[in-house]
């Protein structure tokens, strides 16, 4: 029998999952359709889409929605989806996470703790569910589907994730979706931070947690 505290936690998880199930699908549908992922019928004071990414060639996408931003009831939800061989989209991962809230204002290098041009906040990866479903018994051939959350300094106008250009939002928090060939360890694409004049400001190698700018500050060869 559950204690009162355990039951309260169980009910909280159920409410969070139901809320995630309602919020994420329409946001993902709009993103895949090339529309603003914030539904016009959903007031931002109730639920705000704060970060998203879609790689149409790789067939992966990720969105982040904050429920009741700025309130004591605030909750954050991430949704990761991938395209199936049939051309439909299915959820691969996500759900409720520790409340990240709405990102704050973007920072310049050396200000308010912004040390790197590209700072890794979180990074996750899991085997493609679409591949495992379509090829049962061949799990070893399934690619990785990954997400990486970055905080990008104001000196970078956009990112190049492999060859794909990704805009940096005004708040500087970027959520990326990526894929990696089957391997023992997922391999994130090279991420380059680019200035508005097209020059490279810094880069993040696939297995690094510190960008080239930070490594130079620490006098560590990149």
C-alpha positions in Angstrom: 0.0 0.0 0.0 1.3 3.4 -1.0 2.0 6.1 1.6 0.2 9.4 1.3 3.4 11.0 -0.1 3.8 8.2 -2.6 0.2 8.5 -3.7 0.6 12.2 -4.1 3.7 11.7 -6.3 1.8 9.0 -8.3 -1.1 11.4 -9.0 1.4 14.2 -9.9 3.0 11.9 -12.5 -0.3 10.9 -13.9 -1.4 14.5 -14.3 2.0 15.4 -15.9 1.7 12.6 -18.4 -1.9 13.5 -19.3 -0.8 17.1 -19.8 2.1 16.1 -21.9 -0.1 13.9 -24.1 -2.4 16.8 -24.7 0.2 19.5 -25.3 2.9 17.9 -27.4 1.0 16.3 -30.3 -0.5 19.5 -31.8 2.8 21.3 -31.4 4.7 18.6 -33.2 2.2 18.5 -36.0 2.6 22.2 -36.6 6.4 21.9 -36.5 6.4 19.1 -39.0 4.0 21.0 -41.3 6.4 24.0 -41.3 4.2 26.2 -39.3 4.8 28.2 -36.1 4.8 25.4 -33.4 2.9 27.7 -31.0 -0.8 26.9 -31.7 -2.9 30.2 -32.1 -5.6 28.8 -29.8 -3.0 28.1 -27.0 -2.2 31.3 -25.0 1.4 31.6 -24.1 0.5 32.4 -20.5 -1.0 29.0 -20.3 1.6 27.0 -22.3 4.6 28.4 -24.2 6.6 26.6 -26.9 10.1 27.9 -25.9 12.4 25.7 -28.1 12.2 23.4 -31.0 14.2 21.8 -33.9 13.4 19.8 -37.0 15.9 18.0 -39.2 13.7 17.0 -42.2 16.5 15.0 -43.9 17.2 12.9 -40.8 13.5 12.7 -39.9 13.8 13.8 -36.3 12.3 16.7 -34.3 12.2 17.9 -30.7 10.0 20.5 -29.0 9.8 22.0 -25.5 6.7 23.3 -23.9 6.4 25.1 -20.6 3.1 24.8 -18.8 2.0 28.0 -16.9 5.4 29.7 -17.3 6.5 31.8 -14.4 3.9 30.3 -11.9 4.3 28.0 -9.0 2.6 25.3 -11.1 5.1 25.6 -14.0 6.1 22.3 -15.6 8.4 21.6 -18.6 7.7 19.0 -21.3 10.0 17.7 -24.0 8.8 15.7 -27.0 11.1 13.8 -29.4 9.6 12.4 -32.6 11.0 10.6 -35.6 9.6 9.8 -39.1 8.8 6.1 -39.7 9.5 4.3 -42.9 5.8 4.7 -43.8 6.2 8.5 -43.6 4.3 9.0 -40.4 5.7 10.6 -37.3 5.9 8.8 -33.9 7.1 9.7 -30.5 10.5 8.3 -29.6 11.1 9.9 -26.2 10.3 12.8 -24.0 7.7 13.6 -21.3 8.0 15.7 -18.2 11.4 16.8 -17.1 12.7 18.9 -14.2 11.3 22.3 -14.6 13.5 24.3 -16.9 11.1 27.3 -17.2 11.3 29.9 -19.9 14.9 30.7 -20.8 16.3 34.0 -19.6 17.9 36.8 -21.8 20.8 35.9 -24.0 24.3 36.5 -22.6 27.5 37.8 -24.1 30.8 36.1 -23.5 32.1 36.8 -20.0 28.8 38.2 -18.8 26.6 36.5 -16.1 28.5 33.3 -16.2 28.6 32.8 -20.0 32.1 31.2 -20.4 31.8 29.3 -23.6 30.3 30.4 -27.0 28.5 27.0 -27.0 27.6 25.6 -23.6 26.1 22.1 -23.3 23.2 22.0 -20.8 21.9 18.5 -21.5 22.5 15.7 -24.0 20.5 12.5 -24.5 20.3 9.7 -27.0 18.3 6.5 -27.5 17.9 3.9 -30.2 15.5 4.6 -32.9 12.1 3.1 -32.1 10.9 3.5 -35.6 13.9 1.4 -36.9 13.4 -1.3 -34.2 9.7 -1.5 -34.9 10.2 -1.8 -38.7 13.1 -4.3 -38.4 12.4 -6.4 -35.3 15.3 -8.6 -34.3 17.9 -6.3 -35.8 18.3 -3.9 -33.0 22.0 -3.6 -33.7 21.2 -1.9 -37.0 19.0 0.8 -35.3 20.5 4.4 -35.4 20.6 6.7 -32.5 18.2 9.5 -32.0 19.6 12.3 -29.9 18.8 15.7 -28.4 21.2 18.3 -27.1 20.3 21.5 -25.2 22.7 24.4 -25.6 23.2 27.9 -24.3 24.7 30.0 -27.1 26.5 33.3 -26.5 25.3 36.5 -28.2 28.4 36.5 -30.4 27.0 33.7 -32.5 24.2 34.6 -34.9 23.4 31.0 -35.9 24.7 27.4 -35.7 25.8 24.9 -38.3 24.9 21.4 -37.1 26.8 19.4 -39.6 25.8 21.2 -42.8 22.4 22.3 -41.4 21.8 25.9 -40.4 20.0 26.4 -37.1 18.9 29.8 -35.9 19.6 30.9 -32.4 16.5 32.3 -30.6 16.7 35.7 -28.7 16.9 33.8 -25.4 20.0 31.9 -26.6 18.8 28.4 -25.6 18.9 26.0 -28.5 17.3 22.5 -28.5 18.7 20.2 -31.2 17.6 16.9 -32.7 20.1 14.7 -34.4 20.8 11.2 -35.5 23.9 9.0 -35.4 24.7 5.7 -37.3 24.5 2.5 -35.3 27.5 2.3 -32.9 28.4 1.5 -29.4 28.2 5.2 -28.5 26.1 7.9 -30.1 28.0 10.4 -32.1 26.6 14.0 -32.1 27.3 16.1 -35.3 29.9 18.8 -35.2 28.3 22.0 -34.0 29.8 25.3 -35.2 28.9 28.7 -33.9 28.9 31.3 -36.7 29.1 35.1 -36.5 26.8 37.3 -38.7 29.7 37.8 -41.2 30.0 34.1 -41.7 33.1 33.5 -39.7 33.4 30.6 -37.2 33.4 31.8 -33.6 33.7 28.4 -31.9 32.9 24.8 -32.4 31.8 21.7 -30.4 33.2 18.4 -31.4 31.0 15.3 -31.3 32.3 13.9 -28.0 33.3 17.1 -26.3 31.4 18.8 -23.5 33.4 22.0 -23.8 33.6 24.1 -26.9 36.8 25.2 -28.6 36.6 28.7 -27.1 36.5 27.3 -23.6 39.3 24.8 -24.3 41.5 27.7 -25.5 40.8 29.6 -22.2 41.9 26.5 -20.3 44.9 26.0 -22.6 43.7 22.6 -23.6 44.4 21.5 -27.2 41.1 21.0 -29.1 
